[in-house]
């Protein structure tokens, strides 16, 4: 002491821990990740020093992965009267449509679809032939009068209906 007397002091010393840890994070392309003082947008390994609640420096090493997103275009063709399911949309008319899908990694990806609609035809035709003659109408061989229907495919593969009114002329001049 100041007077020359011995004094005993008992000190309890606490040693606070510091941490050295690693972490991993995944984001989608175009997203950002805040890591301490850093704003991250690209894949890589990054180091940041943080302070613990007790004021000690601790180091964290972060591995950041960036999953891709996709922006694609597609084209589809249907026949008039058909429907096409595109994500959440049920399409029946020609046009350009956009839908956002999620990749297997959970990232939003945009698909722009151009839908074409090919026509179908419904026509009525008439024919007269001489009694005793035959006429080939699609898959049918016609020899009697009547109304017949046949389904044909257009060049684009769409079903089209032709109704054929078939007449026989009992007397033909040959």
PyMOL commands that place a pseudoatom at each C-alpha (Angstrom):
pseudoatom trace, name=CA, resn=UNK, resi=1, chain=A, elem=C, hetatm=0, pos=[0.000, 0.000, 0.000]
pseudoatom trace, name=CA, resn=UNK, resi=2, chain=A, elem=C, hetatm=0, pos=[1.139, 3.608, 0.109]
pseudoatom trace, name=CA, resn=UNK, resi=3, chain=A, elem=C, hetatm=0, pos=[2.029, 3.026, 3.724]
pseudoatom trace, name=CA, resn=UNK, resi=4, chain=A, elem=C, hetatm=0, pos=[4.321, 0.080, 2.880]
pseudoatom trace, name=CA, resn=UNK, resi=5, chain=A, elem=C, hetatm=0, pos=[1.972, -2.685, 3.964]
pseudoatom trace, name=CA, resn=UNK, resi=6, chain=A, elem=C, hetatm=0, pos=[1.515, -5.816, 1.897]
pseudoatom trace, name=CA, resn=UNK, resi=7, chain=A, elem=C, hetatm=0, pos=[-1.904, -6.257, 0.301]
pseudoatom trace, name=CA, resn=UNK, resi=8, chain=A, elem=C, hetatm=0, pos=[-3.207, -9.213, -1.602]
pseudoatom trace, name=CA, resn=UNK, resi=9, chain=A, elem=C, hetatm=0, pos=[-5.331, -8.700, -4.649]
pseudoatom trace, name=CA, resn=UNK, resi=10, chain=A, elem=C, hetatm=0, pos=[-7.270, -11.594, -6.109]
pseudoatom trace, name=CA, resn=UNK, resi=11, chain=A, elem=C, hetatm=0, pos=[-7.946, -11.147, -9.834]
pseudoatom trace, name=CA, resn=UNK, resi=12, chain=A, elem=C, hetatm=0, pos=[-10.524, -13.169, -11.668]
pseudoatom trace, name=CA, resn=UNK, resi=13, chain=A, elem=C, hetatm=0, pos=[-9.618, -12.993, -15.351]
pseudoatom trace, name=CA, resn=UNK, resi=14, chain=A, elem=C, hetatm=0, pos=[-12.232, -13.958, -17.896]
pseudoatom trace, name=CA, resn=UNK, resi=15, chain=A, elem=C, hetatm=0, pos=[-11.022, -14.701, -21.420]
pseudoatom trace, name=CA, resn=UNK, resi=16, chain=A, elem=C, hetatm=0, pos=[-13.775, -14.124, -23.937]
pseudoatom trace, name=CA, resn=UNK, resi=17, chain=A, elem=C, hetatm=0, pos=[-13.697, -16.372, -26.988]
pseudoatom trace, name=CA, resn=UNK, resi=18, chain=A, elem=C, hetatm=0, pos=[-12.996, -15.299, -30.541]
pseudoatom trace, name=CA, resn=UNK, resi=19, chain=A, elem=C, hetatm=0, pos=[-14.542, -17.229, -33.371]
pseudoatom trace, name=CA, resn=UNK, resi=20, chain=A, elem=C, hetatm=0, pos=[-13.165, -18.345, -36.700]
pseudoatom trace, name=CA, resn=UNK, resi=21, chain=A, elem=C, hetatm=0, pos=[-16.082, -19.812, -38.647]
pseudoatom trace, name=CA, resn=UNK, resi=22, chain=A, elem=C, hetatm=0, pos=[-17.027, -20.663, -42.184]
pseudoatom trace, name=CA, resn=UNK, resi=23, chain=A, elem=C, hetatm=0, pos=[-20.441, -20.249, -43.749]
pseudoatom trace, name=CA, resn=UNK, resi=24, chain=A, elem=C, hetatm=0, pos=[-22.076, -20.902, -47.097]
pseudoatom trace, name=CA, resn=UNK, resi=25, chain=A, elem=C, hetatm=0, pos=[-24.846, -18.962, -48.846]
pseudoatom trace, name=CA, resn=UNK, resi=26, chain=A, elem=C, hetatm=0, pos=[-26.566, -19.292, -52.210]
pseudoatom trace, name=CA, resn=UNK, resi=27, chain=A, elem=C, hetatm=0, pos=[-28.345, -16.509, -54.122]
pseudoatom trace, name=CA, resn=UNK, resi=28, chain=A, elem=C, hetatm=0, pos=[-29.897, -16.206, -57.578]
pseudoatom trace, name=CA, resn=UNK, resi=29, chain=A, elem=C, hetatm=0, pos=[-28.102, -14.348, -60.361]
pseudoatom trace, name=CA, resn=UNK, resi=30, chain=A, elem=C, hetatm=0, pos=[-29.076, -10.677, -60.157]
pseudoatom trace, name=CA, resn=UNK, resi=31, chain=A, elem=C, hetatm=0, pos=[-29.680, -10.787, -56.387]
pseudoatom trace, name=CA, resn=UNK, resi=32, chain=A, elem=C, hetatm=0, pos=[-27.381, -9.234, -53.766]
pseudoatom trace, name=CA, resn=UNK, resi=33, chain=A, elem=C, hetatm=0, pos=[-26.214, -10.550, -50.395]
pseudoatom trace, name=CA, resn=UNK, resi=34, chain=A, elem=C, hetatm=0, pos=[-25.104, -8.255, -47.576]
pseudoatom trace, name=CA, resn=UNK, resi=35, chain=A, elem=C, hetatm=0, pos=[-22.122, -9.738, -45.726]
pseudoatom trace, name=CA, resn=UNK, resi=36, chain=A, elem=C, hetatm=0, pos=[-20.899, -7.341, -43.048]
pseudoatom trace, name=CA, resn=UNK, resi=37, chain=A, elem=C, hetatm=0, pos=[-19.663, -4.276, -44.909]
pseudoatom trace, name=CA, resn=UNK, resi=38, chain=A, elem=C, hetatm=0, pos=[-19.723, -6.005, -48.314]
pseudoatom trace, name=CA, resn=UNK, resi=39, chain=A, elem=C, hetatm=0, pos=[-22.496, -6.114, -50.914]
pseudoatom trace, name=CA, resn=UNK, resi=40, chain=A, elem=C, hetatm=0, pos=[-21.958, -9.361, -52.819]
pseudoatom trace, name=CA, resn=UNK, resi=41, chain=A, elem=C, hetatm=0, pos=[-23.333, -10.244, -56.270]
pseudoatom trace, name=CA, resn=UNK, resi=42, chain=A, elem=C, hetatm=0, pos=[-20.810, -12.757, -57.619]
pseudoatom trace, name=CA, resn=UNK, resi=43, chain=A, elem=C, hetatm=0, pos=[-19.740, -16.216, -56.525]
pseudoatom trace, name=CA, resn=UNK, resi=44, chain=A, elem=C, hetatm=0, pos=[-16.560, -16.545, -54.484]
pseudoatom trace, name=CA, resn=UNK, resi=45, chain=A, elem=C, hetatm=0, pos=[-15.018, -16.765, -51.028]
pseudoatom trace, name=CA, resn=UNK, resi=46, chain=A, elem=C, hetatm=0, pos=[-15.181, -13.648, -48.860]
pseudoatom trace, name=CA, resn=UNK, resi=47, chain=A, elem=C, hetatm=0, pos=[-13.801, -12.787, -45.403]
pseudoatom trace, name=CA, resn=UNK, resi=48, chain=A, elem=C, hetatm=0, pos=[-15.295, -10.374, -42.884]
pseudoatom trace, name=CA, resn=UNK, resi=49, chain=A, elem=C, hetatm=0, pos=[-14.251, -9.524, -39.308]
pseudoatom trace, name=CA, resn=UNK, resi=50, chain=A, elem=C, hetatm=0, pos=[-17.130, -9.052, -36.873]
pseudoatom trace, name=CA, resn=UNK, resi=51, chain=A, elem=C, hetatm=0, pos=[-17.121, -8.083, -33.200]
pseudoatom trace, name=CA, resn=UNK, resi=52, chain=A, elem=C, hetatm=0, pos=[-18.656, -10.417, -30.650]
pseudoatom trace, name=CA, resn=UNK, resi=53, chain=A, elem=C, hetatm=0, pos=[-21.013, -9.088, -27.996]
pseudoatom trace, name=CA, resn=UNK, resi=54, chain=A, elem=C, hetatm=0, pos=[-17.962, -8.961, -25.701]
pseudoatom trace, name=CA, resn=UNK, resi=55, chain=A, elem=C, hetatm=0, pos=[-15.991, -6.787, -28.177]
pseudoatom trace, name=CA, resn=UNK, resi=56, chain=A, elem=C, hetatm=0, pos=[-13.629, -9.477, -29.492]
pseudoatom trace, name=CA, resn=UNK, resi=57, chain=A, elem=C, hetatm=0, pos=[-12.771, -9.760, -33.176]
pseudoatom trace, name=CA, resn=UNK, resi=58, chain=A, elem=C, hetatm=0, pos=[-14.091, -12.874, -34.891]
pseudoatom trace, name=CA, resn=UNK, resi=59, chain=A, elem=C, hetatm=0, pos=[-13.488, -13.896, -38.488]
pseudoatom trace, name=CA, resn=UNK, resi=60, chain=A, elem=C, hetatm=0, pos=[-16.140, -15.400, -40.758]
pseudoatom trace, name=CA, resn=UNK, resi=61, chain=A, elem=C, hetatm=0, pos=[-15.211, -16.864, -44.149]
pseudoatom trace, name=CA, resn=UNK, resi=62, chain=A, elem=C, hetatm=0, pos=[-18.222, -17.032, -46.495]
pseudoatom trace, name=CA, resn=UNK, resi=63, chain=A, elem=C, hetatm=0, pos=[-18.489, -19.117, -49.673]
pseudoatom trace, name=CA, resn=UNK, resi=64, chain=A, elem=C, hetatm=0, pos=[-21.130, -17.550, -51.901]
pseudoatom trace, name=CA, resn=UNK, resi=65, chain=A, elem=C, hetatm=0, pos=[-22.729, -19.546, -54.728]
pseudoatom trace, name=CA, resn=UNK, resi=66, chain=A, elem=C, hetatm=0, pos=[-24.775, -17.846, -57.459]
pseudoatom trace, name=CA, resn=UNK, resi=67, chain=A, elem=C, hetatm=0, pos=[-27.420, -19.949, -59.226]
pseudoatom trace, name=CA, resn=UNK, resi=68, chain=A, elem=C, hetatm=0, pos=[-28.341, -19.009, -62.793]
pseudoatom trace, name=CA, resn=UNK, resi=69, chain=A, elem=C, hetatm=0, pos=[-31.627, -17.563, -63.981]
pseudoatom trace, name=CA, resn=UNK, resi=70, chain=A, elem=C, hetatm=0, pos=[-32.833, -18.069, -67.531]
pseudoatom trace, name=CA, resn=UNK, resi=71, chain=A, elem=C, hetatm=0, pos=[-34.501, -15.757, -70.020]
pseudoatom trace, name=CA, resn=UNK, resi=72, chain=A, elem=C, hetatm=0, pos=[-35.646, -17.843, -72.967]
pseudoatom trace, name=CA, resn=UNK, resi=73, chain=A, elem=C, hetatm=0, pos=[-38.021, -17.631, -75.887]
pseudoatom trace, name=CA, resn=UNK, resi=74, chain=A, elem=C, hetatm=0, pos=[-40.116, -20.448, -77.250]
pseudoatom trace, name=CA, resn=UNK, resi=75, chain=A, elem=C, hetatm=0, pos=[-42.591, -20.986, -80.060]
pseudoatom trace, name=CA, resn=UNK, resi=76, chain=A, elem=C, hetatm=0, pos=[-45.639, -23.253, -80.177]
pseudoatom trace, name=CA, resn=UNK, resi=77, chain=A, elem=C, hetatm=0, pos=[-48.343, -23.881, -82.762]
pseudoatom trace, name=CA, resn=UNK, resi=78, chain=A, elem=C, hetatm=0, pos=[-51.845, -25.182, -82.102]
pseudoatom trace, name=CA, resn=UNK, resi=79, chain=A, elem=C, hetatm=0, pos=[-54.933, -25.660, -84.247]
pseudoatom trace, name=CA, resn=UNK, resi=80, chain=A, elem=C, hetatm=0, pos=[-57.872, -23.264, -84.012]
pseudoatom trace, name=CA, resn=UNK, resi=81, chain=A, elem=C, hetatm=0, pos=[-60.174, -24.483, -81.246]
pseudoatom trace, name=CA, resn=UNK, resi=82, chain=A, elem=C, hetatm=0, pos=[-57.375, -26.173, -79.281]
pseudoatom trace, name=CA, resn=UNK, resi=83, chain=A, elem=C, hetatm=0, pos=[-55.904, -24.868, -76.022]
pseudoatom trace, name=CA, resn=UNK, resi=84, chain=A, elem=C, hetatm=0, pos=[-52.322, -24.662, -74.822]
pseudoatom trace, name=CA, resn=UNK, resi=85, chain=A, elem=C, hetatm=0, pos=[-51.407, -24.572, -71.132]
pseudoatom trace, name=CA, resn=UNK, resi=86, chain=A, elem=C, hetatm=0, pos=[-48.470, -22.206, -70.534]
pseudoatom trace, name=CA, resn=UNK, resi=87, chain=A, elem=C, hetatm=0, pos=[-47.644, -22.045, -66.836]
pseudoatom trace, name=CA, resn=UNK, resi=88, chain=A, elem=C, hetatm=0, pos=[-50.700, -20.493, -65.200]
pseudoatom trace, name=CA, resn=UNK, resi=89, chain=A, elem=C, hetatm=0, pos=[-52.251, -19.416, -68.527]
pseudoatom trace, name=CA, resn=UNK, resi=90, chain=A, elem=C, hetatm=0, pos=[-54.708, -21.285, -70.758]
pseudoatom trace, name=CA, resn=UNK, resi=91, chain=A, elem=C, hetatm=0, pos=[-54.095, -19.976, -74.278]
pseudoatom trace, name=CA, resn=UNK, resi=92, chain=A, elem=C, hetatm=0, pos=[-56.443, -20.206, -77.269]
pseudoatom trace, name=CA, resn=UNK, resi=93, chain=A, elem=C, hetatm=0, pos=[-55.417, -17.215, -79.412]
pseudoatom trace, name=CA, resn=UNK, resi=94, chain=A, elem=C, hetatm=0, pos=[-52.238, -16.307, -81.225]
pseudoatom trace, name=CA, resn=UNK, resi=95, chain=A, elem=C, hetatm=0, pos=[-49.864, -13.846, -79.563]
pseudoatom trace, name=CA, resn=UNK, resi=96, chain=A, elem=C, hetatm=0, pos=[-46.824, -13.374, -77.398]
pseudoatom trace, name=CA, resn=UNK, resi=97, chain=A, elem=C, hetatm=0, pos=[-47.123, -14.410, -73.748]
pseudoatom trace, name=CA, resn=UNK, resi=98, chain=A, elem=C, hetatm=0, pos=[-44.741, -14.188, -70.776]
pseudoatom trace, name=CA, resn=UNK, resi=99, chain=A, elem=C, hetatm=0, pos=[-44.574, -16.539, -67.804]
pseudoatom trace, name=CA, resn=UNK, resi=100, chain=A, elem=C, hetatm=0, pos=[-42.168, -16.709, -64.861]
pseudoatom trace, name=CA, resn=UNK, resi=101, chain=A, elem=C, hetatm=0, pos=[-41.136, -20.193, -63.784]
pseudoatom trace, name=CA, resn=UNK, resi=102, chain=A, elem=C, hetatm=0, pos=[-38.885, -21.296, -60.915]
pseudoatom trace, name=CA, resn=UNK, resi=103, chain=A, elem=C, hetatm=0, pos=[-35.738, -23.289, -61.585]
pseudoatom trace, name=CA, resn=UNK, resi=104, chain=A, elem=C, hetatm=0, pos=[-34.908, -26.363, -59.524]
pseudoatom trace, name=CA, resn=UNK, resi=105, chain=A, elem=C, hetatm=0, pos=[-32.727, -24.059, -57.406]
pseudoatom trace, name=CA, resn=UNK, resi=106, chain=A, elem=C, hetatm=0, pos=[-35.643, -21.693, -56.697]
pseudoatom trace, name=CA, resn=UNK, resi=107, chain=A, elem=C, hetatm=0, pos=[-34.597, -18.855, -59.004]
pseudoatom trace, name=CA, resn=UNK, resi=108, chain=A, elem=C, hetatm=0, pos=[-37.131, -17.012, -61.159]
pseudoatom trace, name=CA, resn=UNK, resi=109, chain=A, elem=C, hetatm=0, pos=[-36.696, -17.535, -64.894]
pseudoatom trace, name=CA, resn=UNK, resi=110, chain=A, elem=C, hetatm=0, pos=[-38.682, -15.840, -67.641]
pseudoatom trace, name=CA, resn=UNK, resi=111, chain=A, elem=C, hetatm=0, pos=[-40.027, -17.597, -70.734]
pseudoatom trace, name=CA, resn=UNK, resi=112, chain=A, elem=C, hetatm=0, pos=[-41.540, -15.600, -73.601]
pseudoatom trace, name=CA, resn=UNK, resi=113, chain=A, elem=C, hetatm=0, pos=[-43.798, -17.767, -75.787]
pseudoatom trace, name=CA, resn=UNK, resi=114, chain=A, elem=C, hetatm=0, pos=[-44.984, -16.929, -79.281]
pseudoatom trace, name=CA, resn=UNK, resi=115, chain=A, elem=C, hetatm=0, pos=[-48.147, -18.916, -79.948]
pseudoatom trace, name=CA, resn=UNK, resi=116, chain=A, elem=C, hetatm=0, pos=[-49.355, -19.464, -83.513]
pseudoatom trace, name=CA, resn=UNK, resi=117, chain=A, elem=C, hetatm=0, pos=[-52.864, -20.721, -84.249]
pseudoatom trace, name=CA, resn=UNK, resi=118, chain=A, elem=C, hetatm=0, pos=[-53.371, -22.576, -87.523]
pseudoatom trace, name=CA, resn=UNK, resi=119, chain=A, elem=C, hetatm=0, pos=[-56.837, -22.471, -89.089]
pseudoatom trace, name=CA, resn=UNK, resi=120, chain=A, elem=C, hetatm=0, pos=[-59.224, -25.368, -89.449]
pseudoatom trace, name=CA, resn=UNK, resi=121, chain=A, elem=C, hetatm=0, pos=[-61.765, -25.464, -92.229]
pseudoatom trace, name=CA, resn=UNK, resi=122, chain=A, elem=C, hetatm=0, pos=[-65.391, -26.517, -92.240]
pseudoatom trace, name=CA, resn=UNK, resi=123, chain=A, elem=C, hetatm=0, pos=[-66.655, -26.576, -95.812]
pseudoatom trace, name=CA, resn=UNK, resi=124, chain=A, elem=C, hetatm=0, pos=[-69.701, -27.841, -97.646]
pseudoatom trace, name=CA, resn=UNK, resi=125, chain=A, elem=C, hetatm=0, pos=[-69.378, -29.085, -101.202]
pseudoatom trace, name=CA, resn=UNK, resi=126, chain=A, elem=C, hetatm=0, pos=[-71.739, -30.655, -103.706]
pseudoatom trace, name=CA, resn=UNK, resi=127, chain=A, elem=C, hetatm=0, pos=[-71.206, -33.131, -106.533]
pseudoatom trace, name=CA, resn=UNK, resi=128, chain=A, elem=C, hetatm=0, pos=[-73.435, -34.832, -109.080]
pseudoatom trace, name=CA, resn=UNK, resi=129, chain=A, elem=C, hetatm=0, pos=[-72.387, -37.951, -111.006]
pseudoatom trace, name=CA, resn=UNK, resi=130, chain=A, elem=C, hetatm=0, pos=[-74.167, -40.350, -113.289]
pseudoatom trace, name=CA, resn=UNK, resi=131, chain=A, elem=C, hetatm=0, pos=[-76.042, -43.296, -111.812]
pseudoatom trace, name=CA, resn=UNK, resi=132, chain=A, elem=C, hetatm=0, pos=[-73.724, -46.321, -111.760]
pseudoatom trace, name=CA, resn=UNK, resi=133, chain=A, elem=C, hetatm=0, pos=[-70.521, -44.261, -111.419]
pseudoatom trace, name=CA, resn=UNK, resi=134, chain=A, elem=C, hetatm=0, pos=[-68.490, -44.079, -108.202]
pseudoatom trace, name=CA, resn=UNK, resi=135, chain=A, elem=C, hetatm=0, pos=[-66.745, -41.194, -106.485]
pseudoatom trace, name=CA, resn=UNK, resi=136, chain=A, elem=C, hetatm=0, pos=[-63.895, -41.454, -103.956]
pseudoatom trace, name=CA, resn=UNK, resi=137, chain=A, elem=C, hetatm=0, pos=[-64.391, -39.001, -101.081]
pseudoatom trace, name=CA, resn=UNK, resi=138, chain=A, elem=C, hetatm=0, pos=[-61.546, -39.338, -98.560]
pseudoatom trace, name=CA, resn=UNK, resi=139, chain=A, elem=C, hetatm=0, pos=[-61.874, -42.860, -97.158]
pseudoatom trace, name=CA, resn=UNK, resi=140, chain=A, elem=C, hetatm=0, pos=[-65.374, -43.395, -98.629]
pseudoatom trace, name=CA, resn=UNK, resi=141, chain=A, elem=C, hetatm=0, pos=[-66.438, -44.787, -102.016]
pseudoatom trace, name=CA, resn=UNK, resi=142, chain=A, elem=C, hetatm=0, pos=[-69.733, -43.103, -102.897]
pseudoatom trace, name=CA, resn=UNK, resi=143, chain=A, elem=C, hetatm=0, pos=[-72.298, -44.740, -105.206]
pseudoatom trace, name=CA, resn=UNK, resi=144, chain=A, elem=C, hetatm=0, pos=[-75.565, -43.433, -103.730]
pseudoatom trace, name=CA, resn=UNK, resi=145, chain=A, elem=C, hetatm=0, pos=[-76.992, -39.988, -103.135]
pseudoatom trace, name=CA, resn=UNK, resi=146, chain=A, elem=C, hetatm=0, pos=[-76.737, -38.461, -99.654]
pseudoatom trace, name=CA, resn=UNK, resi=147, chain=A, elem=C, hetatm=0, pos=[-74.813, -36.193, -97.332]
pseudoatom trace, name=CA, resn=UNK, resi=148, chain=A, elem=C, hetatm=0, pos=[-71.407, -37.478, -96.279]
pseudoatom trace, name=CA, resn=UNK, resi=149, chain=A, elem=C, hetatm=0, pos=[-68.854, -36.089, -93.850]
pseudoatom trace, name=CA, resn=UNK, resi=150, chain=A, elem=C, hetatm=0, pos=[-65.115, -36.643, -93.968]
pseudoatom trace, name=CA, resn=UNK, resi=151, chain=A, elem=C, hetatm=0, pos=[-62.325, -35.396, -91.714]
pseudoatom trace, name=CA, resn=UNK, resi=152, chain=A, elem=C, hetatm=0, pos=[-59.160, -34.259, -93.483]
pseudoatom trace, name=CA, resn=UNK, resi=153, chain=A, elem=C, hetatm=0, pos=[-55.892, -32.880, -92.162]
pseudoatom trace, name=CA, resn=UNK, resi=154, chain=A, elem=C, hetatm=0, pos=[-54.605, -29.528, -93.378]
pseudoatom trace, name=CA, resn=UNK, resi=155, chain=A, elem=C, hetatm=0, pos=[-51.019, -29.027, -94.448]
pseudoatom trace, name=CA, resn=UNK, resi=156, chain=A, elem=C, hetatm=0, pos=[-50.318, -27.830, -90.876]
pseudoatom trace, name=CA, resn=UNK, resi=157, chain=A, elem=C, hetatm=0, pos=[-51.841, -30.985, -89.340]
pseudoatom trace, name=CA, resn=UNK, resi=158, chain=A, elem=C, hetatm=0, pos=[-55.139, -29.502, -88.200]
pseudoatom trace, name=CA, resn=UNK, resi=159, chain=A, elem=C, hetatm=0, pos=[-58.382, -31.455, -88.578]
pseudoatom trace, name=CA, resn=UNK, resi=160, chain=A, elem=C, hetatm=0, pos=[-60.847, -29.939, -91.051]
pseudoatom trace, name=CA, resn=UNK, resi=161, chain=A, elem=C, hetatm=0, pos=[-64.342, -31.171, -91.823]
pseudoatom trace, name=CA, resn=UNK, resi=162, chain=A, elem=C, hetatm=0, pos=[-65.835, -31.405, -95.308]
pseudoatom trace, name=CA, resn=UNK, resi=163, chain=A, elem=C, hetatm=0, pos=[-69.561, -32.088, -95.711]
pseudoatom trace, name=CA, resn=UNK, resi=164, chain=A, elem=C, hetatm=0, pos=[-70.320, -33.457, -99.142]
pseudoatom trace, name=CA, resn=UNK, resi=165, chain=A, elem=C, hetatm=0, pos=[-73.804, -33.399, -100.651]
pseudoatom trace, name=CA, resn=UNK, resi=166, chain=A, elem=C, hetatm=0, pos=[-73.721, -36.126, -103.251]
pseudoatom trace, name=CA, resn=UNK, resi=167, chain=A, elem=C, hetatm=0, pos=[-76.345, -36.308, -106.011]
pseudoatom trace, name=CA, resn=UNK, resi=168, chain=A, elem=C, hetatm=0, pos=[-76.893, -38.960, -108.676]
pseudoatom trace, name=CA, resn=UNK, resi=169, chain=A, elem=C, hetatm=0, pos=[-78.179, -38.081, -112.081]
pseudoatom trace, name=CA, resn=UNK, resi=170, chain=A, elem=C, hetatm=0, pos=[-80.278, -41.053, -113.183]
pseudoatom trace, name=CA, resn=UNK, resi=171, chain=A, elem=C, hetatm=0, pos=[-79.847, -40.275, -116.868]
pseudoatom trace, name=CA, resn=UNK, resi=172, chain=A, elem=C, hetatm=0, pos=[-76.533, -39.139, -118.303]
pseudoatom trace, name=CA, resn=UNK, resi=173, chain=A, elem=C, hetatm=0, pos=[-75.756, -38.519, -121.948]
pseudoatom trace, name=CA, resn=UNK, resi=174, chain=A, elem=C, hetatm=0, pos=[-72.567, -40.257, -122.895]
for i in range(1, 174): cmd.bond("trace and resi %d" % i, "trace and resi %d" % (i + 1))
show_as sticks, trace
zoom trace
